[in-house]
């Protein structure tokens, strides 16, 4: 795909430029969570309207990431990535301008377009430029940025809000984005693509976008109204119909948006499912811990941010080691080791309450960071290494899609479990923190973390099955 880089240093500078945008685009998926109350008061709107600033970002990315991955395969992954960096940086600038809710949603839409373009092509770029012997470490560095962005949102946002107004949670992206753009202009290698007409699968693009949008709209409506109410059921049925149409259409068309043949590799499919499940569990941390620190333990936003930064800081330190180990040992074994540590960490959250020493809480966050590092680095290398070379753009887009669907699913699942458990315990419907009933929140939190632990254990079994599949291939 790409000509050889001049030297080792330019390789890592290029990967760092990709990683910076991976960090910012995933950071903006979660950083706004902790700022929602502040934005709600600043714009004088209800909290449920403010949450659309989160939903529109994640839904647009999920709906378009596959399209931009396909576009990158046709015109060049670096070209699409570069345009995405400009759009995302512009969207970040606009998002911090306080002109009301609708302008904020418009700016978030611009951000999401840029984020979809960068997310969908980052893994393909790295796979194309990194020599095989460095691939796991290269993937590890990018995954470090991705995971840091996913986990660091509430912590980083809390630290910003402690000293600055809410627009700065978006404006902080602008100078960093400009720096990444400059690095990319200097070090990104040239791409060569034959001149040919662009081919777009319009029915595939529209049906996939509607599928994702209507499915998650149904989940949001189900949380508000009840999942057995008419509207959520109708959304589910429409989503099922769109899924059936999409799969049928993609298998029949000559130039599909998503070449489903990429799923013929069982190792690719299993690794992708594992990524989705683990990112789903990650958002249990993002949603529950701000409540735990600020409402249950009465810790300030800045102090809560400090604790929440433990996970990403540990990942930052552990990822170089996990990448090196994944390059020298069987990657499935390294991923299984990471999942084991992650399972221990989430099992520990099941016993946390308002009297738990904060030192123990910090230890659980550190264990989680280590586990995520040793799982994500080899798992993403496995996803990209088991995809056909001519489908790297699609594979990278699917990887990003799995991550974003995991974020949306995790947010929906944890809030559904938390509010359902608290409502069952207290005897009436609860859709917010039960002030004056701390034990009710502790009960709901422990039920939610128990559910996440079960998901991680299932992912552990899936990864163990992946090891068995690999051994069978070499017999």
C-alpha positions as CSV (number, residue, x, y, z in Angstrom):
1,X,0.0,0.0,0.0
2,X,2.6,2.5,1.0
3,X,6.3,3.0,0.1
4,X,8.8,2.2,2.8
5,X,9.5,4.8,5.4
6,X,13.0,6.3,5.5
7,X,13.9,5.2,9.0
8,X,12.8,3.7,12.2
9,X,12.1,7.1,13.8
10,X,9.8,8.3,11.1
11,X,7.8,5.0,11.5
12,X,7.1,5.7,15.1
13,X,6.4,9.4,14.5
14,X,3.9,8.4,11.8
15,X,2.2,5.9,14.1
16,X,2.2,8.6,16.9
17,X,0.4,11.0,14.6
18,X,-2.2,8.4,13.8
19,X,-2.4,7.6,17.5
20,X,-3.0,11.2,18.6
21,X,-6.1,11.4,16.5
22,X,-7.2,7.9,17.6
23,X,-6.9,9.2,21.2
24,X,-8.8,12.4,20.5
25,X,-11.7,10.8,18.6
26,X,-12.2,8.1,21.2
27,X,-11.7,10.6,24.1
28,X,-14.6,12.7,22.7
29,X,-16.8,9.6,22.9
30,X,-16.6,9.7,26.7
31,X,-15.2,13.1,27.9
32,X,-18.5,14.8,27.6
33,X,-20.1,12.4,30.1
34,X,-18.7,14.2,33.2
35,X,-19.6,17.6,31.7
36,X,-23.3,16.9,31.0
37,X,-24.6,18.5,34.2
38,X,-22.5,21.6,33.6
39,X,-23.6,21.9,29.9
40,X,-27.2,21.3,31.0
41,X,-27.1,24.2,33.4
42,X,-25.1,26.4,31.0
43,X,-27.5,25.9,28.1
44,X,-30.6,25.9,30.4
45,X,-31.9,22.6,29.0
46,X,-32.9,19.2,30.6
47,X,-30.3,16.5,31.1
48,X,-32.0,14.1,28.7
49,X,-31.7,16.7,25.8
50,X,-28.0,17.1,26.7
51,X,-27.3,13.4,26.3
52,X,-28.0,13.8,22.5
53,X,-24.5,15.4,22.3
54,X,-23.1,11.9,23.2
55,X,-25.6,9.8,21.1
56,X,-25.3,11.8,17.9
57,X,-21.5,11.5,18.0
58,X,-21.4,7.7,18.5
59,X,-24.3,6.9,16.2
60,X,-22.8,8.9,13.2
61,X,-19.4,7.3,13.7
62,X,-20.9,3.8,13.9
63,X,-23.1,4.4,10.8
64,X,-20.3,5.8,8.6
65,X,-17.1,4.2,9.7
66,X,-17.5,1.2,7.4
67,X,-18.1,3.5,4.4
68,X,-15.0,5.5,5.0
69,X,-13.0,2.3,5.4
70,X,-14.2,1.2,2.0
71,X,-13.5,4.7,0.6
72,X,-9.9,4.4,2.0
73,X,-9.4,1.1,0.2
74,X,-10.3,2.9,-3.1
75,X,-8.6,6.3,-2.9
76,X,-6.0,5.8,-0.2
77,X,-6.3,5.4,3.6
78,X,-3.9,8.2,4.3
79,X,-5.8,10.6,2.1
80,X,-9.1,9.9,3.9
81,X,-7.4,10.0,7.3
82,X,-5.8,13.4,6.5
83,X,-9.2,15.0,5.5
84,X,-10.7,13.5,8.6
85,X,-8.1,15.2,10.8
86,X,-9.0,18.6,9.3
87,X,-12.8,18.0,9.8
88,X,-12.4,16.7,13.3
89,X,-10.2,19.7,14.4
90,X,-12.7,22.1,12.9
91,X,-15.6,20.4,14.7
92,X,-13.7,20.6,18.0
93,X,-13.3,24.3,17.5
94,X,-17.0,24.8,16.7
95,X,-18.2,22.5,19.6
96,X,-16.7,24.9,22.2
97,X,-18.7,27.9,20.9
98,X,-21.7,28.3,23.2
99,X,-24.5,29.0,20.7
100,X,-27.1,26.7,22.2
101,X,-28.0,23.0,22.0
102,X,-28.6,22.8,18.2
103,X,-25.3,24.4,17.4
104,X,-23.5,22.0,19.8
105,X,-25.2,19.0,18.0
106,X,-24.2,20.4,14.6
107,X,-20.6,20.7,15.8
108,X,-20.7,17.2,17.3
109,X,-21.9,16.0,13.9
110,X,-18.9,17.6,12.2
111,X,-16.6,16.1,14.8
112,X,-18.2,12.6,14.2
113,X,-17.6,12.8,10.5
114,X,-13.9,13.5,11.0
115,X,-13.6,10.9,13.7
116,X,-15.3,8.3,11.4
117,X,-12.7,9.1,8.7
118,X,-9.7,8.7,11.0
119,X,-11.0,5.7,13.0
120,X,-11.8,3.7,9.9
121,X,-8.4,4.0,8.4
122,X,-5.9,4.2,11.3
123,X,-5.5,0.4,11.7
124,X,-5.1,-0.1,7.9
125,X,-2.4,2.6,7.8
126,X,-0.4,1.1,10.6
127,X,-0.7,-2.4,9.2
128,X,0.5,-1.2,5.8
129,X,3.5,0.7,7.1
130,X,4.8,-1.4,10.0
131,X,7.1,-4.3,9.2
132,X,5.7,-7.6,10.5
133,X,8.2,-8.0,13.3
134,X,7.1,-4.6,14.7
135,X,3.4,-5.0,14.0
136,X,2.2,-5.9,17.4
137,X,4.1,-3.1,19.0
138,X,2.9,-0.7,16.4
139,X,-0.7,-1.9,17.0
140,X,0.0,-1.7,20.7
141,X,1.0,2.0,20.5
142,X,-2.2,2.8,18.6
143,X,-4.3,0.8,20.9
144,X,-2.7,2.5,23.8
145,X,-4.0,5.8,22.4
146,X,-7.4,4.4,21.6
147,X,-7.9,2.8,25.0
148,X,-6.5,5.9,26.7
149,X,-9.1,8.0,24.9
150,X,-11.9,5.5,25.8
151,X,-11.0,5.3,29.5
152,X,-9.5,8.8,30.2
153,X,-12.6,10.8,29.2
154,X,-14.3,11.2,32.6
155,X,-10.9,11.7,34.4
156,X,-9.5,14.1,31.9
157,X,-12.8,15.9,31.7
158,X,-13.0,16.3,35.5
159,X,-9.5,17.8,35.6
160,X,-10.5,20.3,32.9
161,X,-13.8,21.3,34.6
162,X,-12.0,21.8,37.9
163,X,-10.2,24.8,36.4
164,X,-11.9,25.8,33.2
165,X,-15.3,26.1,31.6
166,X,-16.9,23.3,29.6
167,X,-16.0,24.5,26.1
168,X,-12.4,23.6,26.9
169,X,-13.2,19.9,26.9
170,X,-13.5,20.4,23.1
171,X,-11.0,23.2,22.5
172,X,-8.2,21.1,24.0
173,X,-8.3,19.1,20.8
174,X,-7.5,22.0,18.6
175,X,-3.8,22.6,19.3
176,X,-3.1,18.9,19.7
177,X,-4.9,18.3,16.4
178,X,-2.9,20.9,14.6
179,X,0.3,19.3,15.9
180,X,-0.8,15.9,14.7
181,X,-1.6,17.4,11.3
182,X,1.9,18.9,11.0
183,X,3.5,15.6,12.0
184,X,1.4,13.8,9.4
185,X,2.2,16.2,6.6
186,X,5.9,15.7,7.2
187,X,6.1,12.0,7.9
188,X,3.1,10.3,6.3
189,X,4.5,8.3,3.3
190,X,3.1,8.7,-0.3
191,X,0.3,6.4,-1.5
192,X,0.0,5.1,-5.1
193,X,-3.5,4.2,-6.3
194,X,-4.5,3.6,-9.9
195,X,-6.9,6.2,-11.3
196,X,-10.3,4.6,-11.5
197,X,-13.9,5.5,-11.0
198,X,-15.2,5.4,-7.4
199,X,-17.7,2.7,-6.7
200,X,-20.3,3.3,-4.0
201,X,-22.8,0.8,-2.7
202,X,-25.5,3.3,-2.0
203,X,-28.1,0.8,-0.7
204,X,-25.5,-0.7,1.6
205,X,-24.5,2.7,3.0
206,X,-28.1,3.8,3.6
207,X,-29.3,0.5,5.1
208,X,-26.3,0.1,7.4
209,X,-26.7,3.7,8.7
210,X,-30.4,3.3,9.2
211,X,-29.9,-0.1,10.9
212,X,-27.5,1.3,13.5
213,X,-29.5,4.5,14.1
214,X,-32.8,2.8,14.5
215,X,-31.4,0.0,16.6
216,X,-29.9,2.4,19.2
217,X,-32.8,4.7,19.1
218,X,-34.9,1.7,20.1
219,X,-32.6,1.0,23.0
220,X,-32.8,4.6,24.2
221,X,-36.6,4.6,24.0
222,X,-36.6,1.2,25.8
223,X,-34.7,2.7,28.7
224,X,-37.1,5.6,29.0
225,X,-40.4,3.8,28.3
226,X,-39.8,0.1,28.9
227,X,-38.5,-2.4,26.3
228,X,-41.9,-4.0,25.9
229,X,-43.6,-0.7,24.8
230,X,-44.8,-0.4,21.2
231,X,-42.1,2.1,19.9
232,X,-39.0,0.1,21.2
233,X,-40.5,-3.1,19.8
234,X,-41.2,-1.5,16.4
235,X,-37.6,-0.2,16.3
236,X,-36.3,-3.7,17.0
237,X,-38.4,-5.2,14.3
238,X,-37.3,-2.6,11.7
239,X,-33.7,-3.1,12.8
240,X,-34.0,-6.9,12.3
241,X,-35.6,-6.3,8.8
242,X,-32.8,-3.9,7.9
243,X,-30.1,-6.3,9.1
244,X,-31.7,-9.1,6.9
245,X,-31.8,-6.8,3.9
246,X,-28.2,-5.6,4.4
247,X,-26.7,-9.1,4.6
248,X,-28.8,-10.3,1.6
249,X,-27.8,-7.2,-0.4
250,X,-24.1,-7.3,0.4
251,X,-23.9,-11.0,-0.6
252,X,-25.5,-10.3,-3.9
253,X,-24.0,-7.0,-5.1
254,X,-20.7,-7.0,-7.1
255,X,-19.1,-4.1,-5.1
256,X,-20.4,-4.3,-1.6
257,X,-19.9,-1.7,1.1
258,X,-18.8,-4.5,3.5
259,X,-17.3,-7.6,1.8
260,X,-18.7,-10.2,4.2
261,X,-16.1,-12.7,2.9
262,X,-13.7,-11.1,5.5
263,X,-15.6,-13.1,8.1
264,X,-14.6,-16.4,6.5
265,X,-11.6,-16.2,8.8
266,X,-12.8,-17.6,12.1
267,X,-9.8,-16.1,13.9
268,X,-10.7,-12.6,12.5
269,X,-14.4,-13.0,13.6
270,X,-13.6,-14.3,17.1
271,X,-11.1,-11.5,17.7
272,X,-13.6,-8.9,16.5
273,X,-16.3,-10.2,18.8
274,X,-13.9,-10.2,21.7
275,X,-13.0,-6.5,21.0
276,X,-16.7,-5.6,21.0
277,X,-17.4,-7.4,24.3
278,X,-14.4,-5.9,26.1
279,X,-15.2,-2.3,25.0
280,X,-18.8,-2.9,26.2
281,X,-17.4,-3.7,29.6
282,X,-15.0,-0.7,29.5
283,X,-18.0,1.7,29.6
284,X,-19.2,0.1,32.8
285,X,-16.2,1.9,34.3
286,X,-16.9,5.1,32.5
287,X,-20.5,5.3,33.6
288,X,-20.4,3.9,37.1
289,X,-17.3,5.4,38.6
290,X,-18.2,9.1,38.3
291,X,-21.3,8.3,40.3
292,X,-19.3,6.3,42.7
293,X,-16.6,9.0,43.4
294,X,-18.7,12.2,43.2
295,X,-22.1,11.1,44.6
296,X,-21.3,8.2,46.9
297,X,-17.9,9.2,48.2
298,X,-18.4,13.0,47.8
299,X,-15.1,13.4,46.0
300,X,-14.6,16.6,43.9
301,X,-14.6,16.4,40.1
302,X,-10.9,17.1,40.0
303,X,-10.1,14.4,42.6
304,X,-12.4,11.9,40.9
305,X,-10.5,12.7,37.7
306,X,-7.2,11.9,39.4
307,X,-8.4,8.5,40.4
308,X,-10.0,7.8,37.0
309,X,-6.7,8.6,35.3
310,X,-5.0,5.6,37.1
311,X,-6.3,3.2,34.5
312,X,-5.0,5.1,31.4
313,X,-1.7,6.0,33.1
314,X,-1.1,2.3,33.9
315,X,-2.0,1.4,30.3
316,X,0.5,4.0,29.1
317,X,3.2,2.3,31.1
318,X,2.2,-1.3,30.4
319,X,1.5,-1.1,26.6
320,X,5.2,-1.1,25.4
321,X,5.8,-4.2,27.5
322,X,2.6,-5.9,26.2
323,X,3.5,-5.0,22.6
324,X,7.0,-6.4,23.0
325,X,5.7,-9.6,24.6
326,X,3.0,-10.0,21.9
327,X,5.7,-9.7,19.2
328,X,7.7,-12.6,20.8
329,X,5.1,-15.0,22.1
330,X,1.8,-16.4,20.9
331,X,-0.6,-13.5,20.8
332,X,-3.6,-15.5,21.8
333,X,-1.9,-16.5,25.0
334,X,-0.9,-12.9,25.8
335,X,-4.5,-11.8,25.2
336,X,-5.8,-14.6,27.5
337,X,-3.4,-13.4,30.2
338,X,-4.7,-9.9,29.9
339,X,-8.3,-11.1,30.1
340,X,-7.5,-13.1,33.3
341,X,-6.2,-9.9,35.0
342,X,-9.2,-7.9,33.7
343,X,-11.6,-10.5,35.1
344,X,-9.9,-10.3,38.5
345,X,-10.2,-6.5,38.4
346,X,-13.9,-6.6,37.6
347,X,-14.6,-9.3,40.1
348,X,-13.1,-7.0,42.7
349,X,-15.6,-4.2,41.9
350,X,-18.4,-6.5,43.0
351,X,-17.4,-6.0,46.7
352,X,-16.7,-2.2,46.5
353,X,-18.9,0.0,48.6
354,X,-18.9,3.4,50.4
355,X,-16.4,2.2,53.0
356,X,-13.9,0.6,50.7
357,X,-10.4,2.1,51.1
358,X,-9.6,4.3,48.1
359,X,-6.2,2.6,48.0
360,X,-8.0,-0.6,47.1
361,X,-10.1,1.2,44.5
362,X,-7.0,2.6,42.9
363,X,-5.5,-1.0,42.9
364,X,-8.5,-2.2,41.0
365,X,-8.1,0.6,38.4
366,X,-4.4,-0.3,38.0
367,X,-5.2,-4.0,37.5
368,X,-7.8,-3.0,34.9
369,X,-5.2,-0.9,33.0
370,X,-2.7,-3.8,33.0
371,X,-5.4,-6.3,31.9
372,X,-6.6,-4.0,29.1
373,X,-3.1,-3.4,27.8
374,X,-2.2,-7.1,27.6
375,X,-5.5,-7.9,25.9
376,X,-6.0,-5.1,23.4
377,X,-2.5,-5.0,22.0
378,X,-2.4,-8.7,20.8
379,X,-6.1,-8.8,20.0
380,X,-5.9,-5.9,17.5
381,X,-2.8,-7.4,15.9
382,X,-4.8,-10.6,15.5
383,X,-7.7,-8.8,13.9
384,X,-5.6,-7.1,11.3
385,X,-3.2,-10.0,10.7
386,X,-6.0,-12.4,9.9
387,X,-7.7,-10.0,7.4
388,X,-6.8,-10.2,3.6
389,X,-4.3,-7.6,2.6
390,X,-6.7,-6.1,0.0
391,X,-9.3,-5.8,2.8
392,X,-7.3,-3.9,5.4
393,X,-9.4,-0.8,5.1
394,X,-12.6,-2.8,5.7
395,X,-11.0,-4.8,8.5
396,X,-9.8,-1.6,10.2
397,X,-13.3,0.0,9.8
398,X,-14.9,-3.1,11.3
399,X,-12.4,-2.9,14.2
400,X,-13.4,0.7,14.8
401,X,-17.1,-0.2,14.4
402,X,-16.8,-3.0,17.0
403,X,-15.2,-0.5,19.4
404,X,-17.9,2.1,18.9
405,X,-20.8,-0.3,19.0
406,X,-19.2,-1.6,22.3
407,X,-19.2,2.0,23.7
408,X,-22.9,2.5,22.8
409,X,-23.9,-1.0,23.9
410,X,-21.9,-0.6,27.2
411,X,-23.5,2.8,27.9
412,X,-27.0,1.3,27.3
413,X,-26.4,-2.0,29.1
414,X,-24.9,-0.6,32.2
415,X,-27.5,2.1,32.7
416,X,-30.3,-0.4,32.0
417,X,-28.9,-2.9,34.6
418,X,-28.1,-0.1,37.1
419,X,-31.5,1.6,37.0
420,X,-33.4,-1.7,36.9
421,X,-31.6,-3.2,39.9
422,X,-32.0,0.0,41.9
423,X,-35.7,0.3,41.0
424,X,-36.3,-3.4,42.0
425,X,-34.5,-2.8,45.3
426,X,-36.2,0.4,46.3
427,X,-39.7,-0.5,45.0
428,X,-40.2,2.3,42.4
429,X,-38.7,3.5,39.1
430,X,-35.3,5.2,39.4
431,X,-33.5,6.9,36.5
432,X,-30.9,8.9,38.4
433,X,-28.6,8.7,41.5
434,X,-30.8,7.9,44.5
435,X,-29.7,10.7,46.8
436,X,-30.3,9.7,50.5
437,X,-30.2,6.0,49.6
438,X,-26.6,5.2,49.0
439,X,-27.0,1.5,49.7
440,X,-29.4,1.3,46.8
441,X,-26.8,2.7,44.4
442,X,-24.1,0.3,45.9
443,X,-26.5,-2.6,45.2
444,X,-27.1,-1.5,41.6
445,X,-23.4,-0.9,41.0
446,X,-22.5,-4.4,42.3
447,X,-25.1,-6.0,40.1
448,X,-23.8,-4.1,37.1
449,X,-20.2,-5.1,37.8
450,X,-21.3,-8.7,38.3
451,X,-22.9,-8.6,34.8
452,X,-19.7,-7.2,33.3
453,X,-17.6,-9.9,35.0
454,X,-19.8,-12.5,33.4
455,X,-19.2,-10.9,30.0
456,X,-15.4,-10.8,30.5
457,X,-15.5,-14.5,31.5
458,X,-17.4,-15.3,28.3
459,X,-14.7,-13.4,26.4
460,X,-12.1,-15.4,28.2
461,X,-13.7,-18.7,27.0
462,X,-14.0,-17.2,23.5
463,X,-10.2,-16.4,23.5
464,X,-9.4,-19.9,24.9
465,X,-11.4,-21.3,22.0
466,X,-9.4,-19.1,19.6
467,X,-6.2,-20.8,21.0
468,X,-7.7,-24.2,20.3
469,X,-8.6,-23.1,16.7
470,X,-5.0,-21.9,16.1
471,X,-3.6,-25.2,17.3
472,X,-6.0,-27.1,15.1
473,X,-4.8,-25.1,12.0
474,X,-1.2,-26.2,12.5
475,X,-2.0,-29.9,13.0
